[in-house]
Amino acid sequence: MMILKIIIAIGLYAIHDSLKYRENEGTLLPPDPENNQPPSWSKLRVFKRGAVCADGAPCAVIGKNILERNGSAVDATIASMICNGLVNMQSLGLGGGFLMTIYDKAAGRAYVLNARDRAPLLANATMYAGKPEHVSSIGALSIAVPGELAGYGEAHRRFGKLPWADLFEPSIELCEKGYTLSKIQYDGFGYNEKNIYTDPTLRKLFVDPKTNKFINVGSIVRPKTLCETLRVIAKEGASALYNGTLGEIVVKDLQKRGSIITMKDFNAYGATWENPIEAEFSNGIKLFTPGTPGSGSLLDFILNVFDGFRFTSESLSDFNSTILTYHRMLETYKYAYALRGNMGDKDFVNMTELNNNLTSKDYANQIRMKIEDTKTWNDPGHYGASFDSGAEDHGTAHLSVLAPNGDAVSVTSTINYYFGSGVTSERTGILFNNAMDDFGIPSKTNYFGVPPSPNNYIEPGKRPMSSMVPTILIDENGNVKMVVGASGGTKITTAVSQVIAKILWMGNTVKEAVDAPRIHHQLFPAEMAYEYGIPKQVIDGLKNLGYKTSRYRERGSVVCVIFCHNGTIYANADYRKGGDVYGID
């Protein structure tokens, strides 16, 4: 009987993961279920001393091995991220950038490392005027100056313990032997199919020359040129790209494809240390997360509003309670995304007043008082929206690490879309981002005719806005309580807020919170998006409040969470992407 239940659960989540939901005369196929769904196939991992949660299971193993060698939390993070940039190159890698939150237990202090991509020095707000619309998202002109490797170097300089080269060796070995193509990477082919076929490096890696079709899940991938590049970086350090021969090679390769990036861009790039956004909730838990160009201040605002609702285990105890709780969450999201449209890189835009509001409990209380429990509005203007809240970064990955000494790292990295710009440096094997599309473009309104915010217009050296919120929470004694973050574009912030709220306030286990189907609202479009698995009665109840609804055709955002309770570490890698957690007992 138990085996039958497991088979049923796996089958249901396989349906959820792969079905393209169709509409037949207004009817969803399959229809929303009558009841909550069984648990997914992912494992709740339990450890005593440390853990690494990664989108790629081999990468979690590498991170765990680094911790066992007495490496720091940052060492384990870098080693795991190098691996992730290999096995999940559709989402992240040396051609992208990241936001990282670090907690130093001994110092009782958190730090943010900003290694987000920057606009090239020759870029400007009107650079895409008169050009085809796709130029900002596909091809060489969509590439921003990457910060990934510079960030690794800076993080290791400050918090590394093991030799730099030791962090690369496991991934170099995996690279040379070849990694196994996952379903999640295979699924990513469909999002950038044309560019995979036209880019010589990607075509060689992922297209079978005999059939002219993509290689199958389970195939062995050996990116030989990238392996050689990793060896150079392991020997020479991050400067090989930003001030060395690798950089010169990359610039020539990219300019050959039409990029405006020069060696001056690489020379000028620097990852920056910043103070985190902080919050303290009524239960004494403190939160640390990045400010702009990340969306940590929005997460702070959302959770401050949630805190005032005094959610408990009763908040999701029956259909009526769930409808009310989800309604309150959705209204909070709508106010948050109205404010997101005014955000921009704080090095270029004065964000002081907006950040003060977003992190203020008084402001959260004012917004909470505006939320009515019996209705919603489909006019974005009701929530104060003047500008579109920004583009989605699809190709993203997250990593959470907790070391035996109590230090922690939460990092989210991206090349923006799946397979980024679709442009690879032929002589280095590095796949580059299309982060320029995360900027607002003056001549480009969104589908609904809403203009982008001038605060996020392109300027030389500016960093585009992102939904990334790598977050660490600690208890009143300074011990790590949770390490959490997500991938999944604009859905990142709402997903992380739901997982945090369900664990901290609503009594969910880590696995229950991560498994749970999610809701999302970002004002544009004026509809609530949701995952398959929320009972029909709940969806109908939200419709009765006035919500227009749209069910995701594919998986939602992907969360990786480590949670500490009574001296035990509980961790879960989201079934939606198939990663895993490895740790130390």
N, C-alpha and C positions, 0 to 999 in steps of 0.2 A: 504493500500500500504506500509506504514511504517513497519507494522508487517511482511509483506512478505519479505521486504528487510532484516530485522533482522534475520528472519529464514534462508534466503539464506546465509547471512554472517556467522551465526553459523554453518551451514552445511558445507560451504567451509572450515572453519578452523577445523571442526571436521575431515574432510577428510585429511587435512594437518597433523593433530595431530596423526592419527591412521593408515593411509595407509602405507603398506610396498610397496614402489615403485618397480615395476617389469620392466624388460626389455624384449621386445618381438621383436626379430630380430633387435635390436639396437634402438627400439622406447620406449621412456619413457611412462609409464602408471601411472597416467594420464599425458598427454603431458604438457609441460610448457605453461602457459596461454598466451593469446595474449596481455592482459592488466594487470595493477596493480589490486590487489585484494581489496575487501572491508575491512573495519576495523574489527578487531577481537571482540569477546564478552567482553573482559576485559574493566573495567571502568577506565576512567581518574578521579582520585580523586582530589578534590580541598579543601585546608584548609588555615587557617590564621596563626596558631601559632606553630603547630608541626605535625609530621607524623612518622609512622612506616610502612615500606614496608617489607613484609616477604613472604617466599615461602609457608608458611602455614597460612591460614587466621585466625585460632584461636590464633596463636602466635602473629600476628599483633595486635589483640584485647588486649592480655595480655600486650604487650609493651605500647600500648596507655593508658591503665589503670594505669600503673606504672608512666607514664608522668603526668597524671592527679593527682596523689598523690604527686606531686612535686619531683618525683624521677629524677635522672640525666639521661642523654642520655645513659650513660654506664649501669645504673640500668635497663633501658628499654631494652637495648640490651641483657644483661645477661638473664633477665626473658624470653624474646622472644626466645633466643637461646636454653634455657633449654626445652621449649615447642617444638621447631623445632626438637630437638634431639629425641623427643618422636614421634611426628606425621610424621616426615620424617627421621626415624632412618635408612632408606636405604642410606641416604646421609651424615648424620653427627651425632654427639653425643659425649658422654663422652669418648668413645674409639678412638676419632680422634684428630684433631688439627685445628688451625685457624691462619689467619693473620688479624689484626684489625688496622684500621686507625681512630684516634680520633682527633677531632678539638675542642680546648678550645677557645671559642670566646673571653672571657675576657682577656686571655693571648695573644690572636692573634697567637697561636702556634699550630702546629700539632704534634702528636706522633704516633709511630707505636708500637704495641705490637705483638711480634713474639711468638706464641704458637704452632708452627709447630712441628710435631712429630720428634723424634730423633731416630737414629739407636741405638740398644742396645749396651751396653759396650762390650759384647762378640761377636759383629758382626765384619765382615771384608770383604774386597773386593772379596775374593774368596769363600765365605761361601756357594755359590750355585753351585760351580764347581762339576761336576759329579752327580748332583741331577736332577730329572725330571724338565723340564722347568717351570711347573706350580707352583713349590714350592715358588718362589718369589712373586707370586700373589694370591695364595690360601692357606689357612691353617695357622697354628701357626707360622711358620718361616717367614711369610710375614708381621708379626705385628711389627710395630715400637712403641717406647715408646710414649704414647699419651700425648698431651699437653693441651687439651681442658679445663679440669677442673682447671688446674694450671693457665691457662690464665684468666678464670673467676675470680679466687681468686685474682690475681694480679691486674686486671682491677678494681675490686671492692675496693681493698685496697687503690688505688690511686684516683679513681674518683667516688666511690659509695657514695650515700647519705642515702638511705633506708637500714634497717637491712638486712643482708645477707639472713636470713631465709625467709623474705617476698618475695624475688625474686623467691623462689622455690615453695611457697605455691600454686599459680595458676596451675602450671604444675602437682604438686602432686595430686591436686583435679581432674584435667583432666585425669591423669593416672589411678587413682583409679576408676573413673566412667567409663573410657574407651573412647578411641577416635575412630573416624570413618575412616575406611580404604579408602584412596583416590585412584583414578585411577592411579596417578603418582607412588604411592607406589606399587600398584598392578603390574603395568608395570615393575617395578624393579625386581619382582620375576624372570622374564625370564632371567635376566643377571647373576643370581647366584643360579639357581634352585637346582642344586645338593647339594650345601652346606646348603640351607634352609631345605632341607629334612633330611640331615645327622646331622645338629647341633640340639641337643635336645631342646634348648630354642627357636630357630627360628621355628622349626617344631611345637612346642606346640602353638606358637603364630599364625602362618600363614597357617597351614595345617589342614583341617577338618578331624578328625580321622574316621569319618563315610565313607567319600568318598575317602580319601587319596589324595585329590586335594586341591589346594590353596583355601582359603576362598574368598568370592566375594567382589567386591567393595561395600562399604556401611556397611560391617560387623563391629561390635564393637570389638576393640582390647584392652585387659587389661593386660599389662605386669607387673604382680603383683610383681615379684622379683625386677624389675627396680624401681617400685614405692617405695619399701622399701629402696632401695639404695639411692634414692633421699631424703628420709626423714633423713637418716643418714648424708648425706652431708649437708643438710639444718641445721642440729644441730651442726655438728662437723667442717664444713668448708672443703676447698679443701684438707687440710692436712689428712683427713680421707683416701684418696686414696694414697697420696704421702708419708705419714709418719705414717699411722695408720693401723687399723685392716682391713679396706677394701682393702688396698694395699696388705697385706699378703694373703688375700683370693684370690684376682685376680691373683697374681703370682702363687699360687699353682694350680689354675684352668687352667691357660695358660700353665704352665710347664707340666701339665698332658696331654695336647694336643700336646706337642712337642716344645713349645716356649723356646727361650734362654733368655728371659727377667727375671731379678732378682729384688729383692727389692732394690738393689743398684741403679738400673736404675731409679726407682721411687724417691728414696731419692735424686739422683743427678739432677733430672729434674728441670729446672726453665724456666718460660716464661721470655723473655727479652724485655726491652724497647730500641727502636732504633730510629734513626732519619729517617724521611721519605725521599724518592726521591721527589724533588721539580722541578717544571717547571713553567715558566710564558710565556703566549702566547701574540701575537701581540695585542689582544683586552684587555689586562690587567688582564685576568683571571689567577689565580694561581692554580696549581694542587699539591696534596699531595697523595702519594701512597707508598707501601712498596718496599724496595729493595730486593735483594736475601735473602732467597730462593724463594721469590715471583718474579713476572715478571713485577714489576712496572717500572724498568728502560727501558724495552722494550716498555711499553705503552708510557712512556715519549718520547722515540725516535720516535715512530710511529706518535704521535700527533705533535711533532715538524716538522716532514716532511710534514704532512697534513697542518699545519699552513702556511707553505711556498707556498703551492699551492693556497692559498687564495680562498678556497671553499666558495660559496655563494648559495643562493636559486636557482640560475640558474644552479648550478652544477648537479641537478637531474631533470631539467625542461622538458627534452625530451629524447628520446631513445639515440641519439648520445651523448648528454652531460652525460647521465648516464653511457654509455659504457666507455667514457674517464675517468670519476671520479672513477668508479670501477676498471679500469685498473691501475690507479695511486695508489689506495689503495692496490690492490693486489701486485703490485711490491714493495711497502713499506713493506708489510707483509713478502715477500720473503727475503728481506734484513734483516728484524728483526729476523726471525727464523733461518737464517744462523748464526746470532750472539748468539742466545739462546743456541746453541749447545756448547758454550764455558763457560756457566755460571755454578755456583755452590755456595754452602753455603759460604758466605763471612767470616765466622769464621774459615774456613779451606782452602779457596782458595783466593789468592790475586786478587780481582775484581776491584782494583782502576782504572787501565788503561781502562778496558772495560766499567766500569760505567761512567768514564769521557767522553768517546766517546758517549755513549748512551744518555747522558744528555746534550751533547754539541749542540748548535744551528749550529755551524760551521760544525760539522760532519753531522748533518741532512741536511744541505745545500749541502754538497758534495754528499751525497747519492741521494738527489733529482735531482741533475744535471745528475746523471747516468741513471735516468729513462727515457726511450724513449717512446713517446706517440703512436708509431706506431707498437711496437712489444714487445714480451716477450721471455724469454728463458726457456726451460724445463730442462736444465742442472743445478742442484743445485750448481755446482762448479762456475758458472758464478756469483753467489751472495756471494761467499766466504765460502760456507758450507764445513766443514771437518768432522763434527760429527752429529749424529742424535740429533734432538732437544728435545727428551725426551718423556716419557710416558704420557698418558692421565689420569687425575683423573676424573672419571665419576660421582661418588657419592659425589656431592658437593652441598652446599646451601649458599645463600647470604642474608644478612639483611642490610637495610639502615634505619638510625634513625636521625631525626632532632628534637631537643628539643626546647621548647618555649624560652629558654634563648639564643638560637643561637648556642649551642654546637651541634656537629654531630658525628655520628659513622658509619663507613662502615666496615663490617666484612664478610669474606668468610671463611667457615668451611668445612672440608671434612673428610671422612673415606676412601677416594680414590675411589675404585670401588663401584658399587651398593652393599650394604650389606657388604662392606669391605672385610675382610679376610674370612667371613663366619663363624667366631669363636666367640662365646659368652661365657663370664664367667658365668657358670651355677648358681653360688651362689650370683651374683650381678646383673645379667641381662644386663651387659654392652657388647655391640657389638663392636668388635675391628677392626681397620683399616687394610689395607694391603699396607701401605705407603712405605714399603721396595721396592716395585716394581717401585716406582718413581726414585730410584737410577739407575745409569748406571751399568750394569753387564758386566765385561770384556769379558766373553765368549759368550755373547748374542748380536749378531747384530740384527738390525731390519729387517723387511721383504725384504728390498731392499739391504741388505748386508752392510749397513752403520754402523760402530761401534759407541758405546756410548762414551760420553766425559769422559776422566779421571777426569775432574773437578767435576763430579757428581758420582764418585765411592763411594762405602760404606766405611765409617770410623766410629769407635765407637763415639757416641754422635753427629754425623753429621746429618744435616737436608737435605732431598732431595729437588730438585728443584720442583717448582710448577708454574702453570699458573695463580694463584690467584692474582687479582689486586684490592682489595677494595680501593676505591678512593674518595677523597673529593676535590671539587673545590670551591674557594672563589673569590669574586670580589675585585676590587681595594680598597674598604672600609673595607675589612676584614669580610664581611658577606658571609655566606654559599650560594653558587650558585647552587651546585649540590652534591648529595650523590649518588654514583653509584657503582655497581659491578655486578658480574655474577657468575653463575655456568656453568659447561660444559667442563671441561678438557682444552685441548690446544686451544679450540675455545673461551675461556674466554677473552683473550687479544684482539682478533680481534673484538669480539662482543662489548666489552666496548668501544673500539676506534670508532666504527661506530656510536654507540648511542651518544657518546659525540660530535662527529663531526657533526652529523645531527642536534642536538639541538643547539650547540654553533654557528655553521657557516652556516648551510644549511637551517635554518628556519623551521625545523620540530617541531611540538609539541612533548611533551614527549611521548604521546601515539603513534603518527605516527612513531617516532624513534624506540620505543620498538617493535611495531607491524611489522615493515618492515622486509621482508625476508633478510637474511644475506649471505654474501660471506666470504670465508675463504681460506687461503693458508698457509701451514707450510713447504713447500719445499719437505718434504717426507710424502706422495707421491707427485710426481710432477704433481699435478692437482689442479684446483680450485674446491673447494666444495661449494655448495650453497643450499639454502632452496627452496622448492616449493613456487612459488609466484612471482619470478622475471620473467618479460615478456620474451617470446621466442626471440624477436628481440634483446634484450640486451644480452642474452646468446649466440645467434648466432654471435653478434658483437664481443664478447670476444673470441669466437672460431676463428674468422677470424684474430684476433691479434696473435693467436698461442697457446691459452690456451687449455689444456686438461681439461675436466670438469667431475664432478661427483656430482649428486644430493643426498643430505642426504636422507637416507631411513627413518629417524625419525626426531624428533624435533632437532633444534640447541640449542645453549646455552641459558640460562635463565637469564634475566636482571631485576634488581629491581632498580628503579631510583626515586629520589626526586629532583625536580628542583624548584628554587625560582626565581620569576620575579615580579618586581614592588610590593613587599610586599605580594605576594600571593604564596602559595605552591602548586605545581602541582606534582602529583605522580602517578606512574603506576607500577603494578606488572605484569610481563610477562604472557600472556595467555598460554605460552608453559608449564607452571608448575601449574598454577591455584592458585597462592597465592593471596594476596590482600593487600590493604593499609588502615589503620585506623589512624585518626588524631584528632587534637584539633582545634576547630574554635575560 
